[in-house]
Amino acid sequence: MKRRDFLKKTSVGAAAVAATAVSAPAVMAAKTYRWKMVTTWQPGLPILQEGCERLAKRVGELTGGKLQIRVFAGGELVPPLESFQAVSDGTAEVGSGVSYYWAGQQPATQWFAAVPFGMNGQGMSAWFHGGDGLRLWEEVYAPFNLIPRPGGSTGVQMGGWFNKKMDTINDYKGLKMRIPGLGGKVVARAGGIPVLLPGAEIFTSLERGVIDATEWVGPLHDLRMGFYQAAKYYYYPGWHEPGTYLEYFFNKKKYKSLPKEYQHIIDAVCKETEHWSLAQFDARNGAALQTLINEKKVQLIRFPATVLDELRKLAADTVEEEANKNPLARKVADSFKTFQMIVGPWHSVSEQAYYDRVQPKFSLKG
């Protein structure tokens, strides 16, 4: 009997040791990580800053509180447009913004955000996840000790707010406009003066005449920013940003130091947030547009076809010039262009044809 009891206890002990060995990764992962995220967005900004807060919460939930991310809006820890450098240096572990903000660091970054007359959000997503877009994005960010992840699309943006009508391409001459990325360079080629400002500084600059016009995102955010109080005319479509993609970027060393399961959780939550973001933009912009038109009495104007035609020509020259700045920019630009030529014809006979002839026409009034 004593011998049987001894063997039973020994078996239980061996099983416990085996279980401990099998769960060793979980034990190792029991360490709590406390990270900081810095963004380019104002506190409480719908979808944009909201998405960052959501991502941090979801990562915390899925890691059982073992990976905690504290989110700092633009200016709370570092200035909005210094978040890229802060994450690269390791001051923070995560950042959020739009990749065209970092064109001064590397021109190739611009293609991962928006290209004038380029792909919409659906096409951009296909390039990232069905083409080599994300691989190239990782290649571009690698020298900065960063790992990028797509953060979702705003969809087609609005053309912007102006204090004069844009009847011809000549109306851009001397125009001081807040507009970043490749779109800003097209405005410069048209004779305008592009100004790069973080969101928190736009309204005051427009109201005081520091700038004559601005683009931002779309009806939801433009309504919240109150641009209708400082500019007369609201133009569409957003030729300069037809499918702007947001981003999350991670300090590479910090990301790689995490247990593999946590890396997978981060990637999965980024994809979840990517889908959530575009859904939110589509769901909320319609109601905001109606409010701007019907309650705020905003004059909604479509860019004349002649203006868009001229801008398209200038955009082609601008994109080519930027692509020729270095071999990496050329590589990314060629990939983007090739992929657009693949999805473009398909969208012409699917999405475009549907909207042109099949979908019911809706009034922009009430």
C-alpha positions as CSV (number, residue, x, y, z in Angstrom):
1,M,0.0,0.0,0.0
2,K,2.8,2.4,0.9
3,R,4.5,1.5,-2.4
4,R,1.4,2.3,-4.4
5,D,0.9,5.6,-2.5
6,F,4.5,6.5,-3.3
7,L,4.1,5.7,-7.0
8,K,0.8,7.6,-7.1
9,K,2.4,10.7,-5.6
10,T,5.4,10.4,-7.9
11,S,3.2,10.2,-10.9
12,V,1.3,13.3,-9.9
13,G,4.5,15.1,-9.3
14,A,5.9,14.1,-12.7
15,A,2.7,15.3,-14.3
16,A,3.0,18.7,-12.5
17,V,6.6,19.0,-13.7
18,A,5.6,18.1,-17.3
19,A,2.7,20.6,-17.2
20,T,5.1,23.3,-16.0
21,A,7.5,22.5,-18.8
22,V,4.7,22.7,-21.4
23,S,3.4,26.0,-20.1
24,A,6.9,27.6,-19.8
25,P,6.1,30.2,-22.5
26,A,3.0,31.3,-20.6
27,V,5.1,31.6,-17.4
28,M,7.7,33.6,-19.3
29,A,4.9,35.8,-20.7
30,A,3.6,36.5,-17.3
31,K,5.8,39.6,-17.2
32,T,3.8,42.9,-17.4
33,Y,4.9,45.3,-20.1
34,R,4.0,49.0,-19.8
35,W,4.2,50.9,-23.1
36,K,3.5,54.4,-24.3
37,M,1.8,55.4,-27.5
38,V,2.3,58.9,-28.9
39,T,-0.1,60.2,-31.7
40,T,-0.4,63.1,-34.0
41,W,-4.1,63.6,-33.0
42,Q,-5.9,65.9,-30.6
43,P,-7.4,64.5,-27.5
44,G,-10.8,62.9,-28.0
45,L,-10.7,63.1,-31.8
46,P,-13.3,60.7,-33.2
47,I,-12.1,57.6,-34.9
48,L,-8.5,58.8,-35.1
49,Q,-7.5,59.2,-31.5
50,E,-10.5,57.1,-30.5
51,G,-9.0,54.2,-32.6
52,C,-5.7,54.5,-30.7
53,E,-7.5,54.3,-27.4
54,R,-9.5,51.3,-28.7
55,L,-6.3,49.5,-29.9
56,A,-4.7,50.0,-26.5
57,K,-7.7,48.6,-24.7
58,R,-8.1,45.6,-26.9
59,V,-4.4,44.7,-26.6
60,G,-4.7,44.9,-22.8
61,E,-7.8,42.7,-22.9
62,L,-6.3,40.0,-25.1
63,T,-3.1,39.8,-23.1
64,G,-4.9,39.6,-19.8
65,G,-3.5,43.0,-18.8
66,K,0.1,41.9,-19.3
67,L,0.7,44.4,-22.1
68,Q,-0.6,47.8,-21.1
69,I,-0.4,50.7,-23.5
70,R,-0.9,54.3,-22.3
71,V,-2.0,56.6,-25.0
72,F,-0.8,60.2,-25.3
73,A,-2.5,62.6,-27.7
74,G,-0.4,64.9,-29.8
75,G,1.5,67.4,-27.6
76,E,0.9,65.5,-24.4
77,L,4.2,63.8,-24.3
78,V,5.9,64.9,-27.6
79,P,4.8,67.4,-30.3
80,P,2.4,65.8,-32.8
81,L,4.8,65.7,-35.7
82,E,7.7,64.3,-33.6
83,S,6.0,61.0,-32.8
84,F,7.8,59.2,-35.6
85,Q,11.2,60.2,-34.2
86,A,10.1,59.5,-30.6
87,V,9.2,55.9,-31.4
88,S,12.3,55.4,-33.5
89,D,14.4,56.6,-30.6
90,G,12.5,54.5,-28.0
91,T,11.0,57.4,-26.1
92,A,7.7,55.7,-26.8
93,E,7.0,52.2,-28.0
94,V,4.1,52.9,-30.3
95,G,3.0,55.8,-32.5
96,S,0.0,56.7,-34.7
97,G,-0.3,59.1,-37.6
98,V,-0.2,59.2,-41.4
99,S,3.0,58.2,-43.2
100,Y,3.2,61.3,-45.5
101,Y,4.1,63.3,-42.4
102,W,7.5,61.7,-42.5
103,A,8.4,62.6,-46.2
104,G,11.2,64.7,-44.9
105,Q,12.8,61.6,-43.4
106,Q,12.2,59.4,-46.5
107,P,10.1,60.4,-49.6
108,A,9.0,56.8,-50.1
109,T,6.8,57.0,-47.0
110,Q,4.2,59.1,-48.9
111,W,2.8,56.2,-51.0
112,F,1.6,54.3,-47.9
113,A,-0.7,57.2,-47.0
114,A,-2.3,58.7,-50.1
115,V,-1.4,59.4,-53.8
116,P,-3.3,62.1,-55.7
117,F,-5.7,60.4,-58.2
118,G,-4.4,57.1,-56.8
119,M,-6.1,54.1,-55.2
120,N,-9.1,54.4,-52.9
121,G,-9.2,52.7,-49.4
122,Q,-10.3,49.4,-50.9
123,G,-7.4,49.4,-53.4
124,M,-4.9,50.5,-50.8
125,S,-6.0,47.6,-48.5
126,A,-5.6,45.2,-51.5
127,W,-2.1,46.5,-52.1
128,F,-1.1,46.0,-48.5
129,H,-2.6,42.6,-47.9
130,G,-2.9,41.2,-51.4
131,G,0.2,42.7,-53.0
132,D,3.6,43.8,-51.7
133,G,2.6,47.1,-50.2
134,L,3.0,46.1,-46.5
135,R,6.3,44.3,-47.2
136,L,7.7,47.5,-48.9
137,W,6.3,49.6,-46.0
138,E,8.3,47.5,-43.6
139,E,11.4,47.8,-45.8
140,V,11.1,51.6,-45.8
141,Y,10.6,51.8,-42.0
142,A,13.3,49.3,-41.1
143,P,16.3,51.8,-41.1
144,F,14.3,53.9,-38.5
145,N,14.0,50.9,-36.1
146,L,10.2,50.8,-36.8
147,I,7.6,48.3,-37.8
148,P,4.5,49.7,-39.5
149,R,1.0,48.3,-39.5
150,P,-1.9,49.7,-41.5
151,G,-4.4,51.4,-39.3
152,G,-7.4,51.8,-41.6
153,S,-8.6,54.2,-44.3
154,T,-10.6,57.4,-44.0
155,G,-12.1,56.6,-47.4
156,V,-12.2,59.3,-50.1
157,Q,-11.7,62.6,-48.3
158,M,-13.3,66.0,-49.1
159,G,-11.5,68.5,-51.3
160,G,-11.2,71.2,-48.6
161,W,-12.5,74.5,-47.3
162,F,-11.8,77.7,-49.3
163,N,-12.6,81.4,-48.9
164,K,-12.8,81.9,-52.6
165,K,-14.3,79.8,-55.4
166,M,-11.9,77.6,-57.3
167,D,-13.2,78.1,-60.9
168,T,-9.9,77.6,-62.7
169,I,-6.5,76.1,-62.0
170,N,-5.2,79.7,-61.7
171,D,-7.1,80.2,-58.5
172,Y,-4.4,78.1,-56.8
173,K,-1.8,80.8,-57.5
174,G,-0.7,82.4,-54.2
175,L,-3.2,80.3,-52.2
176,K,-1.9,79.4,-48.8
177,M,-3.4,76.0,-48.0
178,R,-2.9,73.5,-45.2
179,I,-2.3,70.4,-47.2
180,P,0.3,67.7,-46.6
181,G,1.9,64.9,-48.6
182,L,2.0,64.6,-52.3
183,G,-1.2,66.6,-52.6
184,G,0.6,69.6,-51.1
185,K,3.3,69.3,-53.7
186,V,0.7,69.3,-56.4
187,V,-0.7,72.5,-55.0
188,A,2.8,74.0,-55.0
189,R,3.2,73.0,-58.6
190,A,-0.1,74.8,-59.4
191,G,1.4,78.0,-57.8
192,G,0.0,77.6,-54.3
193,I,1.8,77.6,-51.0
194,P,1.3,74.4,-49.0
195,V,1.4,74.6,-45.3
196,L,1.9,71.6,-42.9
197,L,0.0,72.0,-39.7
198,P,-1.2,69.5,-37.1
199,G,-5.0,69.3,-36.6
200,A,-5.1,71.3,-33.5
201,E,-3.7,74.4,-35.2
202,I,-5.8,74.5,-38.4
203,F,-8.9,76.3,-37.3
204,T,-7.1,79.2,-35.7
205,S,-4.8,79.6,-38.7
206,L,-7.8,79.6,-41.0
207,E,-9.8,82.0,-38.9
208,R,-6.9,84.5,-38.6
209,G,-6.0,84.4,-42.3
210,V,-2.7,82.7,-41.7
211,I,-3.9,80.2,-44.4
212,D,-6.6,80.8,-47.1
213,A,-7.8,77.2,-47.3
214,T,-7.5,73.8,-45.7
215,E,-8.2,70.2,-46.2
216,W,-8.6,67.9,-43.2
217,V,-10.5,64.7,-43.4
218,G,-14.3,64.5,-44.1
219,P,-17.6,65.8,-42.9
220,L,-17.5,64.2,-39.4
221,H,-14.2,65.8,-38.5
222,D,-14.7,69.0,-40.4
223,L,-18.0,69.6,-38.6
224,R,-16.3,69.0,-35.3
225,M,-13.5,71.3,-36.1
226,G,-15.9,74.1,-37.0
227,F,-14.3,74.9,-40.3
228,Y,-17.7,76.1,-41.6
229,Q,-17.3,79.1,-39.3
230,A,-14.0,80.2,-41.0
231,A,-14.5,79.3,-44.7
232,K,-17.3,79.8,-47.2
233,Y,-17.0,77.0,-49.6
234,Y,-16.7,73.2,-49.1
235,Y,-15.3,71.4,-52.2
236,Y,-15.3,67.8,-53.3
237,P,-14.0,65.3,-54.2
238,G,-10.7,64.8,-52.4
239,W,-8.5,64.3,-55.5
240,H,-5.4,64.6,-53.3
241,E,-6.4,61.8,-50.8
242,P,-8.7,59.3,-52.4
243,G,-8.2,56.6,-49.7
244,T,-5.9,58.0,-47.0
245,Y,-4.5,55.2,-44.9
246,L,-3.7,55.7,-41.2
247,E,-0.8,53.9,-39.5
248,Y,0.5,52.4,-36.3
249,F,4.2,52.1,-36.0
250,F,6.1,50.2,-33.3
251,N,9.7,50.4,-32.0
252,K,11.2,47.4,-33.7
253,K,13.4,46.4,-30.7
254,K,10.6,46.6,-28.3
255,Y,8.2,44.7,-30.6
256,K,10.7,41.9,-31.2
257,S,11.4,41.7,-27.4
258,L,7.8,40.7,-26.8
259,P,6.7,37.0,-26.6
260,K,5.6,35.8,-30.0
261,E,2.0,35.4,-28.8
262,Y,1.9,39.1,-27.9
263,Q,3.3,40.1,-31.3
264,H,0.5,38.1,-32.9
265,I,-2.0,39.8,-30.7
266,I,-0.7,43.3,-31.7
267,D,-0.9,42.3,-35.4
268,A,-4.4,40.9,-35.0
269,V,-5.7,44.0,-33.1
270,C,-4.2,46.3,-35.8
271,K,-6.1,44.4,-38.5
272,E,-9.2,44.6,-36.4
273,T,-8.8,48.3,-35.9
274,E,-8.1,48.7,-39.6
275,H,-11.5,47.3,-40.5
276,W,-13.2,49.2,-37.7
277,S,-11.8,52.6,-38.8
278,L,-13.1,52.5,-42.4
279,A,-16.5,51.3,-41.1
280,Q,-16.7,54.2,-38.7
281,F,-15.8,56.8,-41.3
282,D,-18.5,55.4,-43.7
283,A,-21.1,55.2,-40.9
284,R,-20.6,58.7,-39.5
285,N,-19.7,60.9,-42.4
286,G,-23.1,60.8,-44.0
287,A,-25.0,62.2,-41.1
288,A,-22.4,64.9,-40.6
289,L,-22.6,65.9,-44.2
290,Q,-26.4,66.4,-43.9
291,T,-25.8,68.6,-40.8
292,L,-23.3,70.8,-42.6
293,I,-25.6,71.3,-45.6
294,N,-29.0,71.6,-43.9
295,E,-28.2,73.1,-40.5
296,K,-24.9,75.0,-41.1
297,K,-25.9,76.1,-44.6
298,V,-22.5,75.2,-46.0
299,Q,-22.1,75.7,-49.8
300,L,-21.0,72.3,-51.1
301,I,-19.3,72.6,-54.5
302,R,-17.8,70.0,-56.8
303,F,-14.5,70.9,-58.4
304,P,-15.0,71.8,-62.1
305,A,-13.9,69.1,-64.4
306,T,-11.4,71.4,-66.0
307,V,-9.7,72.0,-62.7
308,L,-9.5,68.3,-61.9
309,D,-8.1,67.6,-65.3
310,E,-5.3,70.1,-64.8
311,L,-4.6,68.9,-61.3
312,R,-4.3,65.3,-62.6
313,K,-1.6,66.4,-65.1
314,L,0.3,68.2,-62.3
315,A,-0.1,65.2,-60.0
316,A,1.5,62.9,-62.6
317,D,4.5,65.1,-62.8
318,T,4.7,65.5,-59.1
319,V,4.5,61.8,-58.3
320,E,7.2,61.1,-60.9
321,E,9.5,63.8,-59.5
322,E,9.1,62.4,-55.9
323,A,9.7,58.9,-57.1
324,N,13.0,59.9,-58.7
325,K,14.4,61.2,-55.4
326,N,15.9,57.9,-54.4
327,P,15.9,54.2,-55.5
328,L,13.6,53.2,-52.6
329,A,11.0,55.8,-53.5
330,R,11.2,54.6,-57.1
331,K,10.7,51.0,-56.1
332,V,7.6,51.8,-54.0
333,A,6.1,54.1,-56.6
334,D,6.5,51.5,-59.3
335,S,4.8,48.9,-57.1
336,F,1.9,51.2,-56.4
337,K,1.5,52.2,-60.1
338,T,1.6,48.5,-61.2
339,F,-1.0,47.5,-58.6
340,Q,-3.3,50.4,-59.5
341,M,-3.2,49.2,-63.1
342,I,-4.4,45.8,-61.9
343,V,-7.2,46.9,-59.6
344,G,-8.2,49.9,-61.6
345,P,-9.8,48.1,-64.6
346,W,-11.6,45.8,-62.2
347,H,-13.0,48.7,-60.2
348,S,-14.1,50.4,-63.4
349,V,-16.4,47.5,-64.3
350,S,-17.5,46.8,-60.8
351,E,-17.5,49.7,-58.3
352,Q,-17.5,52.6,-60.7
353,A,-20.1,51.0,-63.1
354,Y,-22.4,50.3,-60.1
355,Y,-22.3,53.8,-58.8
356,D,-22.7,55.4,-62.3
357,R,-25.7,53.4,-63.4
358,V,-27.1,51.0,-60.9
359,Q,-27.1,52.5,-57.4
360,P,-30.1,54.8,-56.7
361,K,-29.2,58.5,-56.9
362,F,-29.4,60.4,-53.6
363,S,-30.0,64.0,-53.0
364,L,-27.5,66.0,-51.0
365,K,-30.4,67.8,-49.4
366,G,-32.3,66.6,-46.3
